[in-house]
């Protein structure tokens, strides 16, 4: 909880958790405590503040804010309310309790205080209910107002109990109450230990509230009075430090960033080392060509290598007597060199090959090799039954 508990630096209630901490930690009970905003409560039963000694003796200032949906189950408690019992000369002021739900209320129960020894001013209870089977000293705002005073307060809460001393504003009083009221219709109570009973219509009429400050403290807009938020403390901003870790490819760099922000200079150094990147790129261009020939069936391997001093596109037209063959051309592009390999498979029988290469004005050297048709070879699959196969080739180079 923020604050030091002094008048200039009070403990600040900003959340339900803070309010529950106030209930459980007695070290806060003799200091200054303030609401920093409206507190929306959960459905979890709230344990009343100051249920046992040393009791609350400090100053609780709501600053015009409210506690909404306060839920208390009084089973097993000696008193119930936002505060169970306060010490002598404590103060509770400027706070609203809206839509409270207090069930199984024991004796000395109210939405704000069970038993009060406090100075109470500018407080209200709007809607909700306080119910008990047979508890005594049950009131909408305070169950038992034992000491000091209640001033400028009201309650509209439903109050139900079959016990003694049950009232719309307080159950019983042995102190002083001034300019405080309860709604006789919504409370279900026509009597109270203190205060003045008004109808709902009267409770919604500003002139009914004698001596109230409707300029700086209270407001009204055709309904029940509401507290204006005032004296709001300055809530210091929260600061967080976070460490973020990132895992990626190892990259380190040296970056010096200098930012001129008069009158100061901020220099940030980031170390970075980028590993060299090596790449190897190969480009292969393949094409398939159909070569038609009209002659006896032949199978041969033809390898043609063309070497030219320049990177040029060279078209080679070959008319071979053998029939259809697949030609795979692989071109490796390097500076000033083009190499092409042509593979042809033709059945082994006599073949005549004409290769005409147009190289414009550039010289060309062509090599034709019959791979699968060696001369002076014997074969048992030669239907001509010859032991020597001739395969003359004719190459014409046109410059």
N, C-alpha and C positions, 0 to 999 in steps of 0.2 A: 504494500500500500504506500502511495506517495505521501510525502509530508513528514513534518517533525512533531506534530501535535501541539504547536504553539498557536497563538492567536494570529500571528502574521504568516505562519506556515502550517496550516492545519492538516490533519490527516484527510485525504481525499477519497471519497467513495465513488468509484467510477463504474463498477460492475457488481453483479450479484455476488461474485466471489469475494470482492472487497467487503461487502456487507456481512457475509458469512464469517469472514476473518475477524471483523469487529465483534461478532457474537462470541467467538471462541477464544479470543486473545484478550485477557484482562488488562494487559499493559496499555491498551488504548483507552481505557475507561475513565481516566482522569485528565484527558487532553481535549483539545478542540478537534471536532470532527465535522466535516461538511460534505454534502452531496455535490458532485461536479456535474451531474446530469440526471435525467430520469432513470430509474432502475426498474427494468422489466424482470420479474421473478419467474422462475420455472415452477413446475408442479411439485417439485420435491419439497416436503415440509421444511419450513424454516425454524431453527431453534431460536427462541427469543433471546435478545441481548440482555445481559445482566440478570440471570436467573438466581444467582447466589452471590454472597459476599466475595469481593469487596464492593460490588454494585457500581453502577455507572454514576460518577460524580462530575463528569465533564460537561462540555457544551456541544449539543448536536444541532447544527444549523442546516436545514434543507435547502436554503437559498432559493426557495420558491419551486423546487423540483418535487417529484413525487415517487413513491414506491408503488408499483403496479402489480396486481395479482399476488399479493402476499398470502401465502398458504401456511397455516399452522394447524397441527393436530395436537390438541391439548392433553391427549391421553398420557398419564403419568407425570404431568407437569403440575407445579404448585400455583403458577400464574401464567397468563399468556397475553401476548401482544407483540408489537415490534420490539418494545422494551418490556420485560417482565416486571422489574422493580427498579426504581432509580433512587439514588442516594440524596440526602439532604442538600439543598441549594444547587442541584444540577439544573440544566436548562435544555429544553427541547422547543425549537421554534422553526417557523417557516417551512413546514413540510406537509405534503398531502399523502394520504393513503387511499388509493383507488382500487375498488373491486376486491377487498380482502375476503378471504374464505377461512374463517377460524371455526374449526369443528371440535366437538368434545371439549369445549372450553371449561376449565376448572374455575373455581371461585376466584374473584379478583382478575377479571379478564376484560380487555377492550382492544380495539384495533390498534391504537397507538401505544397505550400503556395499560398494564395490568394493575399495578399499584404505583401511584405517583407521589414523589416528594419533590417534584420539579416545578420550576417556573415554565408554564406552557403558554405559548402565544402564537397566533397566526397559523393554526394547524386545522386540518379538516379530514373527514372520512367521507368518501363519496361512493355510494353503492355498496355491494357486497353484503356479508352477513357474519354475525357472531352468534353461534348456537351452542347451547349447553342443555344437558338433561335436567339438572337441578342445582347448577352452580349459583352461588350468591355473589353479589357485587359485580354484576355484569352490565357494561355500558357500551354505547357505540364508539365513543372516543377513549374513555378511561373507565376502568372497573371501579377502582377505589381511589378517589382524590384525597389523599391523607394530609399532605402538607403543601404550603405555598399556594400557587394560584393557576387558574385557567383564564385566558383572556383572548377574545376575538377568535373563537373557534366554532366549528359546526360539524354535525354528523347527519348523514341520511341513511346509514347502514341499518339493515334488518337486525333486530336484537331479540333473541328467543331463549328463555330459560324458565323452568318451573320453580326456581329457587327464589330466595328473598333478595330484595334490593336490586331490581333490574330496571334500567332506565334507558331512554333514548340517547342521552349524551354521556351521563355518568351513572353508575349503579348507586353509589353512596358518596358523600362528601363530608369532610371535616375541615375543609380549607375554604378558599374563596374562588368564585367563578363570576366573571363579568362579560357582558356583551357576547354571549355564546348561545348557540341555538341547535335544535334538532328538528327533523322533519317528523311530525307525528303520524303522517300517513305511510311513508316508506319504512319507518322504523318498526311499526306495529306497536309502539309504546306511546301512551298518553301522559306518562309521568317520567321523571328523571331525578337523580340525586341532586342535580343543579342545572342551570341553564333555562332557556325559554323555549317552549314548544311552538312551532309554526306549521301552517299547512304547506303543501308543496307549492302552491301559488305564491304564498307569502315568502317562502324560502327563495323564490326566483325573482323577488322584488328588491331592488337595491336599498330602498328606504327602510327596509326591515332591519338592517344591520346598523345599529346605533353606534356611532363613534368610529366606524371602520374607515380606513384610508383606501379609497378607490382610485387614488392618483398614482401612488408609487408602490403599494403593497398588493392590493386586490384588484381584480378585474371582473367584469360581468358582461354577458352578451346574450341576454334573454334566457339564461339558465342559472344553475347554481354558481356562486362565486368561485373564482379560481385565483391561485396565487400567481403573481407576476414573477418571473425569474429575475433576481436582482443580486447584487453583490457577488457576481459569478467569479470564482477564483480563476486565476490563470493556470491552466494545466500545462506543465512543461512537456515539450515534445519528447517522444520516446526515441531512443537511439539504439540501433542494432548494428552489430558487426557480423558480417558473413564472409566465410571463406569458400571460394568457388574453385574446385579443381577440375581441370579439363584434360582429357587424355585423347591424343590424336597422334598422327605420324610425327616422329621427332623432328621438330623444326625449331631452330634457334636463330635469332637474328640480333644484330646490334643496331638498335634504333635509339637515337638521342632526340628527345622532344623538349624543346625549350618554350615555355609559355610565359609571356610577359603579362603580368597582372599587377600593375603598379599598386602599391609600392613594394611588391614582393615578386620574386622570380622563382618559378617552379621548374625543376629539371627532372625529367623522368628518363631513366636508362633501361632499355629492354635489350637483353642479349639474345641474339639469334644466329644460328649457324645452319645454313641450308645445305644438305648433302647434294653433291653433283648428281645430275640425272643423265644417264647414258641410254641411248636408244639405238637399236639396229633395225633398219627398215629394208625390206626386200619387196620388190615389185615384180610379179610374174604375170605375163600376158600370154594367155593360151588361146588358140583358135583351132577350129576343126574345118578341114576342107575336104571336099569330095573331088577325087580325080577319076575321070572316066577314060577308059581305053578300050580299044576294039582289037582283040587278038586272042591267041590261045591263053588259057588261064595260067597265071604265073604268080609266084610268091617271091618277093625279094625285099630286102631292107636297103633303103636308100638314105644315106646321111649326107646332107648338104650343108656346108659351112660357108658362109659369106662373110668376108672381112672387108670392111670399108673404112677409110680414115675419117669419115664424117657420120654424124647421126642423121641418117636419111631413112625414109620409108621406101623400101624396095619391093616391088612386086615381081614375083617369079612365076612365070606360067610354064607348067610342065605338061606335056602331052605324052603320056606313056601308054603303050599298047595294052598293058595289063588293065584289068577291070577295076571296079570301085575299090579304093583303099582309103583308110583314115589317115590324115596327116596332122600331126601335133606339132605346133610351132611354139617354141619357147624363146622369148626375146629377153635378153639381159641388157639393160641400158646402162652403159658406162660411158664416160667421156671418150669420144672419137672411136667407138667400137660397137658394132652390131653383130651378134652371132645368132644364127638361126639353125635349128636342127629339124630336119624333116625325116619322119620315119614312115616307111611304106612297106607293107607286107603283101607280097604277091606270090602266088604259087610258083614253085621252081620249074620253070620251063623257059625256053628262049624268049628274051624280051628285047625290044628296041626302045631306047629312051631318047627323046629329044628335049633338051632344056634350053629355053630361050630366056635370057635375063636382060632386062632393059635397065641400064644404069645411067642413062643420059650421057654426060661427058665424063663420068667418074669411072676409073678402072675397077674391075672386080675380078676376084679369083674365086672360082667355084670348084668344089670337090664333090664328086659323086662316088659313093662307095656302095658296092653291093655286099650287104652283110650276110644274108642268108642264102646266097647263091654262089658259093665259091667255085672257081674253075678247077678242072682236073679232079673233080670229086666223083665218087661212085654213089649211086643212090638206088634203092630198090623200089622207090615210088615213082620213077620216071617212066611214064608210059611209052616213051619212044625207045626205051631199052638202050640208050646211048650211054657211053661212059665218059663222054666229054660234052659239056654244055657251054656253048658260046653265048656271050651276052654283050655284044658290042654296044657301046653307047656313043652318042654324038652330042657334043656340047658346042653350041655356037655362042660366042660372046660378042655382043654388039657394043662397041664403045660409042 
